[in-house]
């Protein structure tokens, strides 16, 4: 399994009510099976982290996005500080045994601020995670 960065772009989201700082939010999560290779299926899980807050994050922070399956972190990726209205797309590659094709694939993407002032850089924690079943 490996992780790969896709792109950064500007988001058009509305800031969270009552949030007086930066508000990174996991705003999308998609999955696509790209290849069937014998006993393994190759999936790409794509997610977007958007700063929907009223301010930019401070440049001195460290933060990451984590892909989880069954509660286990499979692939953390570092994310740079986000300006107000900026969205950052990331992709994770996941190989899954072909024997699991008949079972749903459930994954969680979670945002983590690892260092920095929470009130200023991640003021709304309710939108830090998305779980989807594909």
Buried (B, 14 or more C-beta within 10 A) or exposed (E): EEBEEEEBEEBEBEBBEEBBBBBBBBBBBEBEBEEEEEEEBBBBBBBBBBBBBBBBBEEEBEBBBBBBBEEEEBBBBEBEBBEBBBBBBBBBBBEBEEEEEEEEBEBBBBBBBEEBBEEBBBBBEEBBBBEBEE
